[in-house]
Amino acid sequence: MSQAMERHHEQVSGVAATPGAAWCWRGAGAVLLLLALWVCLQGWATSVAVAAWLGVLTLAALAVALLLTYAAHSLRWVAAASLLLALWGVWVR
């Protein structure tokens, strides 16, 4: 969702996000957040799933903030690797 912000999009890609692209990033972020919550709900009881989901979101936000600060151009590769790792984790389960 940080890519929906013009400043962060420019940090990562080198060009500013257009308003249409920003809305697409917001939509994709919302869908992925709901998908992550759904995955947590499949594995745990509701209260544990929400707590785990919030904990994972907190760690992910910290990682993104650190990457945007110190290695903005590597955020794409880290995000792609994280997605592949998450898909592998769901598949193995």
Backbone as a printed PyTorch tensor [residue, N CA C, xyz], in Angstrom:
tensor([[[  0.8130,  -1.1870,   0.0000],
         [  0.0000,   0.0000,   0.0000],
         [  0.8590,   1.2540,   0.0000]],

        [[  2.1260,   1.1210,   0.3830],
         [  2.9890,   2.3020,   0.3630],
         [  3.1960,   2.8040,  -1.0580]],

        [[  3.0310,   1.9200,  -2.0420],
         [  3.2220,   2.3360,  -3.4290],
         [  2.1020,   3.2500,  -3.9130]],

        [[  1.0030,   3.3200,  -3.1770],
         [ -0.0830,   4.2370,  -3.5210],
         [  0.2740,   5.6760,  -3.1750]],

        [[  1.2810,   5.8460,  -2.3240],
         [  1.7300,   7.1990,  -1.9710],
         [  2.7690,   7.6560,  -3.0000]],

        [[  2.5720,   8.8570,  -3.5220],
         [  3.4300,   9.3690,  -4.5870],
         [  4.9020,   9.3490,  -4.1870]],

        [[  5.1860,   9.7720,  -2.9740],
         [  6.5770,   9.8550,  -2.5120],
         [  7.2510,   8.4840,  -2.4990]],

        [[  6.5690,   7.4920,  -1.9330],
         [  7.1630,   6.1670,  -1.8310],
         [  7.2400,   5.4790,  -3.1930]],

        [[  6.2540,   5.7170,  -4.0360],
         [  6.2970,   5.1410,  -5.3780],
         [  7.5040,   5.6780,  -6.1390]],

        [[  7.7500,   6.9640,  -5.9770],
         [  8.9000,   7.5730,  -6.6410],
         [ 10.2170,   7.0550,  -6.0670]],

        [[ 10.2650,   6.7950,  -4.7660],
         [ 11.4730,   6.2400,  -4.1550],
         [ 11.8220,   4.8820,  -4.7520]],

        [[ 10.8180,   4.0630,  -4.9790],
         [ 11.0460,   2.7010,  -5.4330],
         [ 11.2460,   2.6250,  -6.9400]],

        [[ 10.3950,   3.3100,  -7.6970],
         [ 10.4310,   3.1570,  -9.1540],
         [ 11.1610,   4.2800,  -9.8820]],

        [[ 11.3350,   5.4160,  -9.2350],
         [ 12.0050,   6.5340,  -9.8950],
         [ 11.0570,   7.4890, -10.5960]],

        [[  9.7820,   7.1300, -10.7020],
         [  8.7850,   8.0080, -11.3230],
         [  7.5980,   8.1270, -10.3750]],

        [[  6.9090,   9.2530, -10.4520],
         [  5.7520,   9.4730,  -9.5850],
         [  4.5720,   8.6360, -10.0690]],

        [[  3.7550,   8.1950,  -9.1400],
         [  2.5670,   7.4080,  -9.4760],
         [  1.4820,   8.3270, -10.0090]],

        [[  0.8000,   7.8820, -11.0370],
         [ -0.3480,   8.6270, -11.5380],
         [ -1.5270,   8.3780, -10.5900]],

        [[ -2.5330,   9.2570, -10.6020],
         [ -3.6870,   9.0370,  -9.7180],
         [ -4.3770,   7.6930,  -9.9680]],

        [[ -4.4800,   7.2750, -11.2190],
         [ -5.1020,   5.9880, -11.5270],
         [ -4.2920,   4.8270, -10.9800]],

        [[ -2.9780,   4.9120, -11.1150],
         [ -2.1120,   3.8490, -10.5880],
         [ -2.1750,   3.8040,  -9.0680]],

        [[ -2.2730,   4.9580,  -8.4430],
         [ -2.3610,   4.9950,  -6.9850],
         [ -3.6230,   4.2860,  -6.5140]],

        [[ -4.7470,   4.4810,  -7.2020],
         [ -5.9790,   3.7910,  -6.8250],
         [ -5.8540,   2.2900,  -7.0540]],

        [[ -5.1560,   1.8910,  -8.1090],
         [ -4.9320,   0.4580,  -8.3440],
         [ -4.0880,  -0.1450,  -7.2270]],

        [[ -3.0480,   0.5710,  -6.7870],
         [ -2.2190,   0.0850,  -5.6810],
         [ -3.0390,  -0.0240,  -4.4020]],

        [[ -3.8980,   0.9540,  -4.1440],
         [ -4.7510,   0.9030,  -2.9400],
         [ -5.6900,  -0.3000,  -2.9870]],

        [[ -6.2950,  -0.5040,  -4.1340],
         [ -7.2070,  -1.6380,  -4.2880],
         [ -6.4910,  -2.9640,  -4.1120]],

        [[ -5.3120,  -3.0910,  -4.7400],
         [ -4.5380,  -4.3240,  -4.6080],
         [ -4.1190,  -4.5380,  -3.1560]],

        [[ -3.7450,  -3.4680,  -2.4830],
         [ -3.3590,  -3.5730,  -1.0780],
         [ -4.5090,  -4.0280,  -0.2010]],

        [[ -5.6900,  -3.4810,  -0.4410],
         [ -6.8620,  -3.8720,   0.3500],
         [ -7.2100,  -5.3400,   0.1120]],

        [[ -7.1490,  -5.7680,  -1.1340],
         [ -7.4440,  -7.1720,  -1.4510],
         [ -6.4250,  -8.0900,  -0.7890]],

        [[ -5.1560,  -7.7340,  -0.8510],
         [ -4.1260,  -8.5710,  -0.2410],
         [ -4.2360,  -8.6020,   1.2750]],

        [[ -4.6210,  -7.4930,   1.8910],
         [ -4.8440,  -7.4850,   3.3410],
         [ -5.9830,  -8.4240,   3.7300]],

        [[ -7.0620,  -8.3720,   2.9790],
         [ -8.1880,  -9.2640,   3.2630],
         [ -7.8250, -10.7190,   3.0050]],

        [[ -7.0400, -10.9740,   1.9750],
         [ -6.5850, -12.3360,   1.6920],
         [ -5.7030, -12.8570,   2.8240]],

        [[ -4.8310, -12.0150,   3.3410],
         [ -3.9730, -12.4170,   4.4560],
         [ -4.8130, -12.7240,   5.6990]],

        [[ -5.8390, -11.9220,   5.9420],
         [ -6.7290, -12.1890,   7.0710],
         [ -7.4670, -13.5100,   6.8730]],

        [[ -7.9270, -13.7600,   5.6720],
         [ -8.6280, -14.9970,   5.3730],
         [ -7.7340, -16.2120,   5.6150]],

        [[ -6.4720, -16.1200,   5.1840],
         [ -5.5340, -17.2210,   5.4040],
         [ -5.3460, -17.4660,   6.9010]],

        [[ -5.2100, -16.4090,   7.6720],
         [ -5.0710, -16.5630,   9.1270],
         [ -6.3180, -17.1960,   9.7310]],

        [[ -7.4850, -16.7990,   9.2600],
         [ -8.7300, -17.3470,   9.7880],
         [ -8.9080, -18.8260,   9.4520]],

        [[ -8.2770, -19.2840,   8.3820],
         [ -8.3610, -20.6930,   8.0190],
         [ -7.5510, -21.5730,   8.9590]],

        [[ -6.5150, -21.0110,   9.5700],
         [ -5.6260, -21.8120,  10.3870],
         [ -5.8570, -21.7370,  11.8850]],

        [[ -6.5230, -20.6680,  12.3570],
         [ -6.6880, -20.4660,  13.7910],
         [ -8.1020, -20.0430,  14.1180]],

        [[ -8.3970, -20.0590,  15.4180],
         [ -9.6660, -19.4940,  15.8880],
         [ -9.6530, -17.9840,  15.6240]],

        [[-10.8130, -17.3780,  15.6200],
         [-10.9360, -15.9700,  15.2260],
         [-10.0390, -15.0390,  16.0370]],

        [[-10.0520, -15.1570,  17.3410],
         [ -9.2750, -14.2370,  18.1770],
         [ -7.7770, -14.4180,  17.9490]],

        [[ -7.3350, -15.6550,  17.8210],
         [ -5.9130, -15.9150,  17.5800],
         [ -5.5290, -15.4600,  16.1800]],

        [[ -6.4070, -15.7040,  15.2070],
         [ -6.1170, -15.3160,  13.8260],
         [ -5.9600, -13.8100,  13.6830]],

        [[ -6.8480, -13.0470,  14.3080],
         [ -6.7640, -11.5820,  14.2160],
         [ -5.4960, -11.0830,  14.9040]],

        [[ -5.1730, -11.6570,  16.0500],
         [ -3.9420, -11.2520,  16.7470],
         [ -2.7130, -11.5860,  15.9150]],

        [[ -2.6840, -12.7760,  15.3210],
         [ -1.5470, -13.1620,  14.4780],
         [ -1.4660, -12.2710,  13.2420]],

        [[ -2.6150, -11.9760,  12.6380],
         [ -2.6530, -11.1290,  11.4600],
         [ -2.1110,  -9.7380,  11.7720]],

        [[ -2.5390,  -9.1660,  12.8960],
         [ -2.0490,  -7.8480,  13.2850],
         [ -0.5460,  -7.8760,  13.5950]],

        [[ -0.0810,  -8.9490,  14.2150],
         [  1.3490,  -9.0770,  14.4880],
         [  2.1710,  -9.1600,  13.2190]],

        [[  1.7050,  -9.9480,  12.2690],
         [  2.4200, -10.0760,  10.9950],
         [  2.3890,  -8.7530,  10.2370]],

        [[  1.2590,  -8.0580,  10.2700],
         [  1.1770,  -6.7550,   9.6080],
         [  2.1480,  -5.7540,  10.2270]],

        [[  2.2880,  -5.8080,  11.5410],
         [  3.2100,  -4.9060,  12.2230],
         [  4.6450,  -5.1730,  11.7880]],

        [[  5.0280,  -6.4410,  11.7460],
         [  6.3900,  -6.7830,  11.3060],
         [  6.6160,  -6.4090,   9.8410]],

        [[  5.6140,  -6.6360,   9.0060],
         [  5.7450,  -6.2890,   7.5900],
         [  5.8690,  -4.7780,   7.4010]],

        [[  5.0830,  -4.0040,   8.1610],
         [  5.1600,  -2.5450,   8.0600],
         [  6.5270,  -2.0450,   8.5050]],

        [[  7.0690,  -2.6440,   9.5450],
         [  8.4080,  -2.2700,   9.9950],
         [  9.4500,  -2.5850,   8.9270]],

        [[  9.3350,  -3.7530,   8.3150],
         [ 10.2790,  -4.1360,   7.2600],
         [ 10.1910,  -3.1800,   6.0710]],

        [[  8.9780,  -2.8270,   5.6680],
         [  8.8090,  -1.9010,   4.5420],
         [  9.3580,  -0.5220,   4.8980]],

        [[  9.1040,  -0.0590,   6.1060],
         [  9.6230,   1.2510,   6.5220],
         [ 11.1440,   1.2630,   6.5100]],

        [[ 11.7560,   0.2060,   6.9980],
         [ 13.2220,   0.1390,   6.9830],
         [ 13.7620,   0.0620,   5.5640]],

        [[ 13.1150,  -0.7170,   4.7120],
         [ 13.5620,  -0.7950,   3.3210],
         [ 13.4000,   0.5300,   2.6000]],

        [[ 12.2970,   1.2230,   2.8250],
         [ 12.1080,   2.5280,   2.1840],
         [ 13.1470,   3.5320,   2.6610]],

        [[ 13.5900,   3.3810,   3.8930],
         [ 14.5820,   4.3070,   4.4360],
         [ 15.9830,   4.0110,   3.9210]],

        [[ 16.3580,   2.7480,   3.9190],
         [ 17.7560,   2.4030,   3.6490],
         [ 18.0160,   1.7380,   2.3030]],

        [[ 17.0280,   1.1010,   1.7010],
         [ 17.2580,   0.3870,   0.4430],
         [ 15.9820,   0.3750,  -0.3900]],

        [[ 15.5240,   1.5530,  -0.7710],
         [ 14.2320,   1.6830,  -1.4390],
         [ 14.1620,   0.8980,  -2.7470]],

        [[ 15.2560,   0.8720,  -3.5010],
         [ 15.2170,   0.2080,  -4.8010],
         [ 15.1500,  -1.3110,  -4.6840]],

        [[ 15.4800,  -1.8640,  -3.5340],
         [ 15.4010,  -3.3150,  -3.3700],
         [ 14.0230,  -3.7670,  -2.8800]],

        [[ 13.1190,  -2.8290,  -2.6290],
         [ 11.7970,  -3.1830,  -2.1040],
         [ 11.0310,  -4.0820,  -3.0690]],

        [[ 11.1560,  -3.8570,  -4.3610],
         [ 10.4600,  -4.7010,  -5.3480],
         [ 10.8810,  -6.1550,  -5.2230]],

        [[ 12.1800,  -6.3860,  -5.1290],
         [ 12.6870,  -7.7620,  -5.0640],
         [ 12.3040,  -8.4260,  -3.7500]],

        [[ 12.3550,  -7.6860,  -2.6840],
         [ 11.9710,  -8.2410,  -1.3800],
         [ 10.4740,  -8.5580,  -1.3670]],

        [[  9.6590,  -7.7010,  -1.9580],
         [  8.2180,  -7.9440,  -2.0190],
         [  7.9150,  -9.1820,  -2.8640]],

        [[  8.6000,  -9.3230,  -3.9890],
         [  8.3850, -10.4980,  -4.8380],
         [  8.8100, -11.7790,  -4.1160]],

        [[  9.9400, -11.7330,  -3.4380],
         [ 10.4020, -12.9010,  -2.6870],
         [  9.4420, -13.2300,  -1.5490]],

        [[  8.9050, -12.2180,  -0.8900],
         [  7.9440, -12.4370,   0.1980],
         [  6.6640, -13.0790,  -0.3260]],

        [[  6.2110, -12.6240,  -1.4860],
         [  5.0080, -13.2020,  -2.0830],
         [  5.2310, -14.6730,  -2.4200]],

        [[  6.3660, -14.9740,  -3.0340],
         [  6.6680, -16.3720,  -3.3650],
         [  6.7730, -17.2330,  -2.1130]],

        [[  7.3960, -16.7090,  -1.0870],
         [  7.5210, -17.4470,   0.1720],
         [  6.1470, -17.6770,   0.8070]],

        [[  5.2820, -16.6810,   0.7630],
         [  3.9340, -16.8300,   1.3220],
         [  3.1300, -17.8610,   0.5400]],

        [[  3.2150, -17.8170,  -0.7830],
         [  2.5040, -18.7980,  -1.5950],
         [  3.0190, -20.2040,  -1.3420]],

        [[  4.3110, -20.3470,  -1.1890],
         [  4.8980, -21.6470,  -0.8690],
         [  4.4020, -22.1270,   0.4950]],

        [[  4.3350, -21.2210,   1.4700],
         [  3.8580, -21.5770,   2.7980],
         [  2.4160, -22.0380,   2.7890]],

        [[  1.5640, -21.3990,   1.9770],
         [  0.1740, -21.8100,   1.8780],
         [  0.0850, -23.1580,   1.1710]],

        [[  0.9000, -23.3720,   0.1610],
         [  0.8790, -24.6130,  -0.6080],
         [  1.3720, -25.7940,   0.2350]],

        [[  2.4170, -25.6050,   1.0260],
         [  2.9830, -26.6640,   1.8440],
         [  2.0060, -27.0720,   2.9390]],

        [[  1.3030, -26.1250,   3.4420],
         [  0.3810, -26.3650,   4.5570],
         [ -0.6570, -27.3560,   4.1320]]])
